[in-house]
Amino acid sequence: MPARPYRRSLPLAAAVLAASLLAVSAQADDPKPADATLTADLNTLLADPRLASAQAGVEVLDATTGEVLFARQPQSLFTPASTLKTVTSTAALDLLGADYRFTTEVRTTGNTYGDTLVGDLVLRGGGDPSLLVQDLDDLAAKVAATGVTTVTGRVLADGTRYDSTPFGPGWAWEDEPYSYNPQISGLTVANDPEYLMDTVQVTVTPGAAGEAAKVTLNPAEAPMKFVGTVATGAAGSGSSVGVDRRRGGNDVALSGSIAAGAAPQTSWLTVDDPSTYTGKVFAGALARHGVRVVRGVQPAAGSETSQALASHQSKTLSELIVPMLKVSNNGIAEHLTKEIGKVKGGRGDWATGINQVNAFLKANGITGPTTRQVDGSGLSRYDLTTPAKMADLLKLAQTKPWFDAWYNALPVAGNPERMVGGTLAARMRGTKAENNVHAKSGSMGGVDNLMGYATAPDGRKLLFVVMVNNYAGTSPRPVVDAIAVRLAAGPAVTAQLKSNKLVAPGGSGDEYTGTRWEDCETLSHC
């Protein structure tokens, strides 16, 4: 991780001058509004005291004509958080194609004599972010179907399609154990249908009062080592289960207690070294299908001479962007970034992939002030962009042949269906935005953003970007949602929103405390 630059404090006079210049710049940055009523309404909403010390950037356009209807600091830089996935997904659809698939292979380095393979099996990762435990089981079944029952060598886990850097620039070290922060490798496995890659489920089940609780892994081959125990307390005593993976390895510290008779508690943790982890899961599947591997699992060098034996193809890219956008899957976004680099630039790393993404934006006329992208998901606080640039992306997407698939992959406000509403399933319910607004959210500490499309009461399609950064204390999410509701409902709703203190239907303002990452909050996989 790059060192943080040291900044000296400005003298008071210089600080005052800088602040005044920033204020003038912000005012000059706001172009003359094209819709006076909308401007008055949004200015009213943006005057909410929760934004008093925050930075807010907003741009609203007529999606058909491109006319700017409202703008507040459209050229200022903001941390995009997960809204950056809109950039990564559109670039991937354009550069790789909506029908692009990832391929995982099983290969052999030796020869078969009867039921014995003399040599190694190579599990070669093709960068598939959606490879499931069941897919590995299917590959193992294909190996068994050849008649092989013994492999004299090893399972070589080959994750070398991508570079060996597992974490993006600027990712927070304390997030490493959590499910929204997977290590990125050319070979990885997920154990749920939403493709939560490089994770293991740790389930704690109470025993009798006074006994240690039972702790299990899914998949069972995950290379976790437990340190400590979870006690079983008296019935009704409450639970305080601690399940924490230590950095730099797969030791899991257990602590706390769970009440006798309580429901089991499951935690989702990332696993150190995802390619070897995937190899171990594959070896377990081989054993279940009657294939014994004599020498265990080891990492591949990536240069082994081998012959193809079996393969698995992922779903198409247009299908994979659904969980990526709906439930804000960080791992898929990072795999797409490195895959773009590998396919279009010859190197499966972040720098090459992002260079290709930037070239895509430039080739399609999206330029403007200098922005910065260092990863594909928005996990990094080094990422910076402007509302205007994100609005330009929304405009561009409408012109592409893959637009319908991409638009339908965006979360839909207020829709309770998991793979429809996604991160917006519980937001804006009971308003005109429900089943109207298609938008990508993005949040982390001090950041709450939303960008997408809304249909106005007169049938006009609007596109909008709302970016709120640098807030502390009470979350401004009700303000963010209120702007989207205003676009979908028209001017008559503004007074109602203000009189209700910008509280979304079905909730109170206090419940907008949020968590560090919307992915964590929404999936409950922390």
C-alpha positions as a printed NumPy array, in Angstrom:
array([[  0.   ,   0.   ,   0.   ],
       [  1.446,   3.415,  -0.911],
       [  2.433,   5.624,   1.991],
       [  0.055,   8.426,   2.774],
       [  1.458,  11.825,   1.816],
       [  2.326,  14.155,   4.673],
       [  0.522,  17.5  ,   4.617],
       [  1.371,  20.478,   6.767],
       [ -1.363,  22.682,   8.134],
       [ -1.995,  25.912,   6.226],
       [ -1.498,  29.22 ,   8.025],
       [ -4.83 ,  30.704,   9.074],
       [ -4.887,  33.43 ,   6.404],
       [ -4.058,  30.927,   3.681],
       [ -6.717,  28.538,   4.95 ],
       [ -9.359,  31.281,   4.868],
       [ -8.312,  32.252,   1.339],
       [ -8.396,  28.61 ,   0.214],
       [-11.855,  28.131,   1.68 ],
       [-13.179,  31.21 ,  -0.086],
       [-11.686,  30.11 ,  -3.385],
       [-13.284,  26.683,  -2.995],
       [-16.647,  28.308,  -2.348],
       [-16.329,  30.466,  -5.473],
       [-15.19 ,  27.424,  -7.46 ],
       [-18.178,  25.393,  -6.276],
       [-20.561,  28.186,  -7.3  ],
       [-18.918,  28.555, -10.703],
       [-19.082,  24.797, -11.098],
       [-22.873,  24.849, -10.944],
       [-24.244,  25.68 , -14.409],
       [-27.428,  27.63 , -14.944],
       [-30.363,  25.264, -14.314],
       [-32.611,  24.239, -17.186],
       [-35.555,  23.323, -14.936],
       [-36.294,  26.068, -12.413],
       [-38.906,  24.074, -10.47 ],
       [-36.674,  21.031, -10.175],
       [-33.779,  23.268,  -9.157],
       [-35.817,  24.888,  -6.389],
       [-37.018,  21.511,  -5.134],
       [-33.61 ,  19.856,  -5.121],
       [-32.021,  22.89 ,  -3.5  ],
       [-34.654,  22.594,  -0.769],
       [-33.807,  18.923,  -0.23 ],
       [-30.067,  19.599,  -0.301],
       [-30.46 ,  22.238,   2.397],
       [-31.098,  19.436,   4.897],
       [-28.903,  19.924,   8.   ],
       [-27.465,  16.427,   7.611],
       [-25.536,  17.798,   4.65 ],
       [-24.36 ,  20.941,   6.423],
       [-20.72 ,  19.874,   6.682],
       [-20.734,  17.301,   3.879],
       [-19.877,  17.601,   0.205],
       [-22.781,  16.943,  -2.173],
       [-22.588,  16.622,  -5.94 ],
       [-25.686,  16.123,  -8.068],
       [-26.442,  16.08 , -11.769],
       [-29.81 ,  15.363, -13.402],
       [-30.214,  15.057, -17.171],
       [-33.007,  14.425, -19.607],
       [-32.017,  10.948, -20.75 ],
       [-33.347,  11.501, -24.276],
       [-31.944,  14.933, -25.089],
       [-28.977,  15.018, -22.715],
       [-30.083,  18.428, -21.422],
       [-28.769,  19.21 , -17.931],
       [-31.801,  19.884, -15.725],
       [-29.958,  20.364, -12.441],
       [-26.331,  20.431, -11.338],
       [-24.578,  20.889,  -8.013],
       [-20.768,  20.609,  -8.155],
       [-20.871,  18.296, -11.195],
       [-17.114,  18.639, -11.892],
       [-15.933,  18.163,  -8.313],
       [-14.176,  14.959,  -7.274],
       [-15.983,  12.43 ,  -5.074],
       [-15.283,   8.944,  -3.724],
       [-17.565,   6.691,  -5.797],
       [-17.608,   3.578,  -3.545],
       [-19.67 ,   0.846,  -5.235],
       [-21.089,   3.13 ,  -7.927],
       [-17.707,   2.519,  -9.598],
       [-19.098,  -0.894, -10.569],
       [-21.108,   0.907, -13.26 ],
       [-17.84 ,   1.884, -14.94 ],
       [-16.338,  -1.597, -14.661],
       [-19.455,  -3.409, -15.852],
       [-20.047,  -1.185, -18.887],
       [-16.4  ,  -1.414, -19.909],
       [-16.472,  -5.206, -19.547],
       [-19.635,  -5.539, -21.632],
       [-18.123,  -3.369, -24.338],
       [-14.588,  -4.77 , -24.352],
       [-15.244,  -8.45 , -23.619],
       [-18.77 ,  -8.772, -24.975],
       [-22.086,  -9.665, -23.36 ],
       [-21.651, -13.343, -24.301],
       [-18.139, -13.674, -22.85 ],
       [-17.56 , -16.721, -20.627],
       [-14.789, -17.842, -18.286],
       [-13.35 , -21.355, -18.641],
       [-11.878, -23.525, -15.865],
       [ -9.915, -26.588, -16.938],
       [ -8.681, -29.853, -15.464],
       [ -5.471, -30.916, -17.204],
       [ -2.956, -33.743, -16.788],
       [  0.834, -33.692, -16.782],
       [  1.29 , -37.444, -17.196],
       [ -0.117, -40.58 , -18.769],
       [ -2.835, -42.989, -17.714],
       [ -2.157, -46.662, -17.267],
       [ -5.34 , -48.553, -16.562],
       [ -7.006, -46.784, -13.634],
       [ -3.855, -44.906, -12.597],
       [ -2.746, -41.463, -13.714],
       [  1.019, -41.255, -13.36 ],
       [  1.524, -37.531, -12.935],
       [ -0.417, -34.52 , -11.682],
       [ -3.853, -33.083, -12.205],
       [ -3.748, -29.335, -12.906],
       [ -6.8  , -27.302, -11.946],
       [ -6.233, -24.293, -14.205],
       [ -8.211, -21.219, -13.271],
       [ -9.575, -19.081, -16.055],
       [-10.487, -16.179, -13.814],
       [-14.065, -17.372, -13.295],
       [-15.568, -15.277, -10.456],
       [-18.595, -17.585, -10.295],
       [-16.971, -21.019,  -9.952],
       [-19.055, -22.909,  -7.407],
       [-18.318, -25.874,  -5.161],
       [-20.847, -27.801,  -7.276],
       [-18.919, -26.937, -10.446],
       [-15.782, -28.453,  -8.911],
       [-17.798, -31.535,  -8.022],
       [-18.955, -31.786, -11.642],
       [-15.341, -31.558, -12.842],
       [-14.348, -34.285, -10.385],
       [-17.139, -36.463, -11.731],
       [-15.757, -35.99 , -15.25 ],
       [-12.321, -37.102, -14.076],
       [-13.823, -40.185, -12.408],
       [-15.783, -40.958, -15.571],
       [-12.477, -41.501, -17.416],
       [-11.867, -44.524, -15.208],
       [ -9.037, -43.001, -13.165],
       [ -9.107, -43.979,  -9.488],
       [ -5.542, -43.034,  -8.476],
       [ -3.427, -39.967,  -9.216],
       [  0.197, -40.651,  -8.239],
       [  1.065, -36.961,  -8.172],
       [ -0.683, -33.863,  -6.911],
       [ -3.543, -31.5  ,  -7.599],
       [ -1.773, -28.379,  -8.83 ],
       [ -3.921, -25.292,  -8.193],
       [ -3.194, -22.81 , -10.985],
       [ -4.306, -19.245, -10.278],
       [ -1.634, -17.663, -12.478],
       [ -3.999, -16.219, -15.088],
       [ -3.884, -13.092, -12.95 ],
       [ -0.953, -11.544, -11.096],
       [ -0.12 , -12.529,  -7.528],
       [ -1.393,  -9.314,  -5.903],
       [ -4.514, -10.308,  -3.939],
       [ -5.641,  -6.877,  -2.683],
       [ -6.376,  -3.684,  -4.56 ],
       [ -4.533,  -0.406,  -3.904],
       [ -5.91 ,   1.397,  -0.883],
       [ -8.014,  -1.462,   0.458],
       [ -8.331,  -1.257,   4.237],
       [ -6.28 ,  -3.897,   6.039],
       [ -8.908,  -4.388,   8.732],
       [-11.465,  -5.452,   6.101],
       [ -9.402,  -8.428,   4.921],
       [-11.241, -11.159,   6.909],
       [-14.708, -10.105,   5.762],
       [-16.736, -11.556,   2.93 ],
       [-17.003,  -8.326,   0.94 ],
       [-13.187,  -8.149,   0.706],
       [-12.073, -11.364,  -1.065],
       [ -8.52 , -12.012,  -2.204],
       [ -8.369, -11.882,  -6.007],
       [ -6.857, -14.835,  -7.889],
       [ -7.162, -16.49 , -11.282],
       [ -8.572, -19.528,  -9.44 ],
       [-11.177, -19.076,  -6.718],
       [-14.356, -20.763,  -5.52 ],
       [-17.71 , -19.544,  -4.224],
       [-20.068, -21.511,  -2.024],
       [-23.347, -19.704,  -2.546],
       [-25.484, -18.826,  -5.612],
       [-24.598, -15.123,  -5.33 ],
       [-20.956, -16.019,  -6.015],
       [-19.488, -14.834,  -2.744],
       [-16.024, -15.983,  -3.744],
       [-13.089, -16.967,  -1.526],
       [-15.312, -17.449,   1.517],
       [-16.092, -20.168,   4.012],
       [-19.174, -20.443,   6.208],
       [-18.351, -21.011,   9.884],
       [-21.413, -22.266,  11.766],
       [-21.571, -22.335,  15.557],
       [-24.187, -24.688,  17.035],
       [-24.884, -24.731,  20.784],
       [-24.421, -27.897,  22.804],
       [-25.654, -28.548,  26.307],
       [-25.2  , -25.718,  28.801],
       [-21.628, -25.689,  30.044],
       [-20.242, -27.551,  27.036],
       [-18.269, -26.138,  24.128],
       [-20.356, -25.282,  21.081],
       [-19.893, -27.285,  17.868],
       [-18.13 , -25.426,  15.048],
       [-18.37 , -26.606,  11.418],
       [-17.075, -25.419,   8.043],
       [-18.762, -25.27 ,   4.663],
       [-17.063, -26.369,   2.51 ],
       [-15.43 , -28.81 ,   4.894],
       [-12.104, -28.691,   2.986],
       [-11.493, -25.053,   3.875],
       [ -8.023, -24.893,   5.484],
       [ -9.101, -23.134,   8.673],
       [ -7.511, -23.757,  12.074],
       [ -9.605, -22.901,  15.11 ],
       [ -8.046, -21.229,  18.125],
       [-10.147, -21.08 ,  21.282],
       [-13.76 , -22.145,  21.78 ],
       [-17.288, -20.825,  21.961],
       [-19.025, -21.768,  25.223],
       [-22.644, -22.87 ,  25.504],
       [-24.464, -20.739,  28.031],
       [-27.713, -21.337,  29.842],
       [-30.898, -21.266,  27.797],
       [-32.05 , -17.699,  27.243],
       [-28.706, -16.248,  28.29 ],
       [-28.113, -14.528,  24.968],
       [-25.227, -14.921,  22.556],
       [-21.925, -13.141,  21.987],
       [-20.195, -15.33 ,  19.417],
       [-16.827, -14.169,  18.107],
       [-15.463, -15.718,  14.889],
       [-12.46 , -13.805,  13.548],
       [ -9.845, -14.801,  10.981],
       [ -6.402, -13.507,  11.822],
       [ -4.553, -11.605,   9.117],
       [ -1.903, -13.391,   7.079],
       [ -3.263, -16.909,   7.478],
       [ -6.261, -19.093,   8.16 ],
       [ -6.252, -19.202,  11.96 ],
       [ -9.75 , -18.422,  13.234],
       [-10.128, -17.117,  16.774],
       [-13.277, -18.357,  18.528],
       [-14.669, -16.59 ,  21.572],
       [-17.827, -15.744,  23.456],
       [-20.862, -17.893,  24.08 ],
       [-24.12 , -19.043,  22.534],
       [-27.235, -19.884,  24.526],
       [-28.333, -23.512,  24.799],
       [-31.229, -24.151,  22.431],
       [-30.476, -21.059,  20.342],
       [-30.423, -21.23 ,  16.557],
       [-26.996, -21.858,  14.996],
       [-25.05 , -18.748,  13.993],
       [-23.163, -18.607,  10.7  ],
       [-20.326, -16.224,   9.881],
       [-18.759, -15.745,   6.458],
       [-14.994, -15.319,   6.362],
       [-12.519, -14.945,   3.535],
       [ -9.8  , -17.579,   3.123],
       [ -6.123, -16.806,   2.716],
       [ -4.645, -18.12 ,  -0.58 ],
       [ -7.804, -18.709,  -2.655],
       [ -6.2  , -20.831,  -5.386],
       [ -4.881, -23.447,  -2.94 ],
       [ -8.22 , -23.352,  -1.116],
       [ -9.995, -24.073,  -4.404],
       [ -7.572, -26.926,  -5.101],
       [ -8.38 , -28.476,  -1.72 ],
       [-12.117, -28.284,  -2.402],
       [-11.505, -29.967,  -5.779],
       [ -9.394, -32.693,  -4.15 ],
       [-12.231, -33.327,  -1.689],
       [-14.652, -33.69 ,  -4.586],
       [-12.3  , -36.132,  -6.295],
       [-12.205, -38.254,  -3.133],
       [-15.99 , -38.332,  -2.958],
       [-16.017, -39.605,  -6.549],
       [-13.526, -42.355,  -5.767],
       [-10.363, -40.69 ,  -7.083],
       [ -7.4  , -40.748,  -4.683],
       [ -4.684, -38.1  ,  -5.026],
       [ -1.493, -39.429,  -3.463],
       [  0.535, -36.263,  -2.932],
       [ -2.089, -33.687,  -1.934],
       [ -2.556, -30.119,  -3.185],
       [  0.132, -27.624,  -4.115],
       [  0.249, -24.322,  -6.049],
       [  1.034, -24.571,  -9.758],
       [  3.853, -22.666, -11.358],
       [  1.685, -21.925, -14.388],
       [  4.325, -23.257, -16.804],
       [  3.517, -26.956, -16.552],
       [  3.19 , -28.9  , -19.814],
       [ -0.244, -30.529, -19.687],
       [ -3.106, -31.908, -21.737],
       [ -6.775, -30.988, -21.4  ],
       [ -9.003, -33.502, -19.635],
       [-12.206, -31.653, -18.663],
       [-13.552, -28.111, -18.543],
       [-16.309, -25.927, -17.146],
       [-17.706, -22.712, -18.632],
       [-19.287, -19.937, -16.623],
       [-22.531, -18.179, -17.39 ],
       [-22.312, -15.284, -19.837],
       [-21.046, -11.886, -18.774],
       [-24.517, -10.402, -19.205],
       [-25.717, -12.903, -16.583],
       [-22.775, -12.38 , -14.224],
       [-23.304,  -8.632, -14.019],
       [-26.669,  -9.283, -12.355],
       [-25.23 , -10.309,  -8.948],
       [-22.357,  -7.894,  -9.473],
       [-24.741,  -4.927,  -9.65 ],
       [-27.815,  -6.165,  -7.777],
       [-26.013,  -7.206,  -4.591],
       [-22.806,  -5.275,  -5.253],
       [-20.463,  -8.262,  -5.553],
       [-16.957,  -6.834,  -5.202],
       [-15.132,  -9.959,  -6.324],
       [-16.866, -10.118,  -9.699],
       [-15.962,  -6.477, -10.341],
       [-12.293,  -7.094,  -9.576],
       [-12.148, -10.229, -11.727],
       [-13.657,  -8.332, -14.639],
       [-11.025,  -5.625, -14.24 ],
       [ -8.151,  -8.103, -14.342],
       [ -9.798, -10.099, -17.135],
       [-10.072,  -6.968, -19.265],
       [ -6.366,  -6.434, -18.649],
       [ -5.542, -10.03 , -19.582],
       [ -7.635, -10.17 , -22.744],
       [ -7.086,  -6.667, -24.059],
       [ -3.681,  -5.762, -22.61 ],
       [ -1.944,  -9.096, -22.149],
       [ -1.596,  -8.815, -18.345],
       [ -4.103,  -9.845, -15.693],
       [ -3.467,  -7.051, -13.225],
       [ -5.269,  -3.948, -12.013],
       [ -3.059,  -1.403, -13.777],
       [ -3.468,  -3.   , -17.213],
       [ -7.189,  -3.54 , -16.769],
       [ -7.801,   0.026, -15.637],
       [ -5.748,   1.384, -18.538],
       [ -8.108,  -0.474, -20.849],
       [-11.155,   0.837, -18.971],
       [ -9.857,   4.399, -19.294],
       [ -9.239,   3.852, -22.999],
       [-12.855,   2.654, -23.35 ],
       [-14.127,   5.819, -21.667],
       [-11.913,   8.073, -23.787],
       [-12.862,   6.32 , -27.024],
       [-16.507,   6.966, -26.187],
       [-16.011,  10.66 , -25.478],
       [-16.096,  10.514, -21.678],
       [-13.273,  12.816, -20.624],
       [-13.492,  15.964, -18.494],
       [-11.373,  16.7  , -15.413],
       [ -8.769,  14.174, -14.318],
       [-10.286,  11.393, -12.235],
       [ -8.711,   8.338, -10.638],
       [ -9.613,   4.651, -10.683],
       [ -7.407,   2.039,  -8.988],
       [ -9.732,  -0.967,  -8.67 ],
       [-12.952,  -2.308, -10.17 ],
       [-15.351,  -2.397,  -7.239],
       [-14.848,   0.93 ,  -5.47 ],
       [-13.473,  -0.647,  -2.288],
       [-10.525,   1.759,  -2.431],
       [-10.688,   5.299,  -1.12 ],
       [ -8.095,   6.232,  -3.744],
       [-10.881,   6.128,  -6.359],
       [-12.165,   9.577,  -7.364],
       [-14.651,  10.652, -10.017],
       [-17.144,  13.436, -10.778],
       [-20.943,  13.414, -10.977],
       [-20.694,  14.734, -14.542],
       [-18.494,  11.852, -15.65 ],
       [-20.84 ,   9.313, -14.107],
       [-23.805,  11.008, -15.768],
       [-21.976,  10.835, -19.096],
       [-21.559,   7.102, -18.52 ],
       [-25.298,   6.722, -17.964],
       [-25.899,   8.606, -21.222],
       [-23.405,   6.465, -23.111],
       [-24.816,   3.166, -21.844],
       [-28.186,   3.93 , -23.48 ],
       [-26.551,   3.87 , -26.922],
       [-25.026,   0.405, -26.568],
       [-26.49 ,  -2.903, -27.789],
       [-26.069,  -4.411, -24.317],
       [-27.958,  -1.585, -22.575],
       [-31.162,  -3.517, -21.801],
       [-29.244,  -6.298, -20.049],
       [-27.215,  -3.746, -18.087],
       [-30.236,  -1.596, -17.173],
       [-32.13 ,  -4.652, -15.926],
       [-29.117,  -5.669, -13.824],
       [-29.283,  -2.417, -11.839],
       [-31.108,  -2.638,  -8.491],
       [-34.783,  -1.629,  -8.652],
       [-36.023,   0.597,  -5.839],
       [-38.402,  -0.983,  -3.342],
       [-38.662,  -4.363,  -5.059],
       [-38.379,  -7.13 ,  -2.431],
       [-37.19 ,  -9.813,  -4.862],
       [-33.543, -10.519,  -4.066],
       [-32.281, -10.424,  -7.636],
       [-34.508,  -7.518,  -8.636],
       [-34.334,  -5.004,  -5.802],
       [-30.843,  -5.947,  -4.68 ],
       [-29.29 ,  -3.241,  -2.506],
       [-32.388,  -1.05 ,  -3.035],
       [-34.922,  -3.7  ,  -1.99 ],
       [-35.758,  -1.931,   1.285],
       [-35.355,   1.62 ,   0.012],
       [-38.038,   4.016,  -1.311],
       [-40.865,   1.543,  -0.697],
       [-44.331,   3.001,  -0.948],
       [-43.205,   5.91 ,  -3.132],
       [-43.385,   6.666,  -6.844],
       [-39.775,   5.492,  -7.05 ],
       [-40.76 ,   1.927,  -6.186],
       [-40.334,  -0.327,  -9.258],
       [-39.452,   2.832, -11.18 ],
       [-35.914,   3.851, -10.228],
       [-33.124,   1.606, -11.532],
       [-29.935,   2.686,  -9.812],
       [-26.586,   1.614,  -8.364],
       [-25.878,   2.524,  -4.765],
       [-22.464,   3.033,  -3.237],
       [-21.629,   3.554,   0.405],
       [-18.848,   3.327,   2.946],
       [-17.981,   5.336,   6.042],
       [-18.794,   8.983,   5.241],
       [-19.974,   8.159,   1.696],
       [-23.487,   7.594,   0.338],
       [-24.08 ,   7.699,  -3.428],
       [-26.812,   6.733,  -5.875],
       [-26.874,   6.925,  -9.674],
       [-29.253,   5.639, -12.291],
       [-32.507,   6.265, -14.071],
       [-35.999,   7.445, -13.093],
       [-39.171,   7.87 , -15.121],
       [-40.964,  11.15 , -14.368],
       [-44.786,  11.368, -14.115],
       [-44.952,  12.817, -17.647],
       [-43.116,   9.796, -19.025],
       [-39.746,  11.485, -19.459],
       [-36.748,   9.295, -18.71 ],
       [-34.287,  11.06 , -16.422],
       [-30.807,  10.033, -15.443],
       [-29.278,  11.189, -12.194],
       [-26.143,  11.049, -10.068],
       [-26.157,  11.904,  -6.355],
       [-22.835,  11.759,  -4.516],
       [-22.519,  12.651,  -0.832],
       [-19.042,  12.495,   0.735],
       [-17.416,  13.526,   3.988],
       [-20.393,  13.357,   6.282],
       [-20.119,  12.384,   9.934],
       [-22.885,  11.487,  12.333],
       [-26.402,  10.961,  11.032],
       [-26.543,   9.36 ,   7.607],
       [-27.829,  11.524,   4.742],
       [-29.378,   8.521,   2.975],
       [-32.937,   9.831,   3.391],
       [-31.865,  12.941,   1.438],
       [-30.286,  10.819,  -1.284],
       [-33.453,   8.739,  -1.599],
       [-35.666,  11.816,  -1.493],
       [-33.952,  13.186,  -4.595],
       [-34.709,   9.98 ,  -6.504],
       [-38.302,  10.024,  -5.242],
       [-38.684,  13.652,  -6.379],
       [-37.572,  12.715,  -9.899],
       [-40.043,   9.836, -10.061],
       [-42.969,  11.657,  -8.407],
       [-42.697,  15.215,  -9.681],
       [-42.797,  18.537,  -7.803],
       [-45.906,  17.804,  -5.743],
       [-43.974,  15.434,  -3.5  ],
       [-41.311,  17.888,  -2.296],
       [-43.331,  19.505,   0.493],
       [-44.453,  16.073,   1.667],
       [-40.867,  14.844,   1.807],
       [-39.808,  17.843,   3.857],
       [-42.793,  17.625,   6.208],
       [-41.974,  13.97 ,   6.842],
       [-38.392,  14.985,   7.679],
       [-37.09 ,  12.984,   4.739],
       [-37.864,   9.634,   6.315],
       [-38.476,   6.855,   3.821],
       [-41.786,   4.973,   4.219],
       [-41.537,   1.972,   6.494],
       [-38.686,   3.277,   8.627],
       [-37.415,   5.995,  10.901],
       [-34.471,   8.267,  10.274],
       [-32.571,   6.496,  13.051],
       [-32.277,   3.284,  11.066],
       [-30.025,   4.949,   8.489],
       [-26.921,   4.372,  10.573],
       [-25.526,   1.983,   7.964],
       [-22.456,  -0.202,   8.132],
       [-18.98 ,   0.1  ,   6.686],
       [-20.021,  -1.389,   3.362],
       [-23.411,  -1.689,   1.746],
       [-22.414,  -5.185,   0.619],
       [-21.916,  -6.231,   4.218],
       [-25.145,  -4.589,   5.328],
       [-27.25 ,  -6.055,   2.537],
       [-25.883,  -9.586,   2.415],
       [-25.489, -10.047,   6.171],
       [-22.365, -12.03 ,   5.32 ],
       [-19.965, -10.12 ,   7.554]])
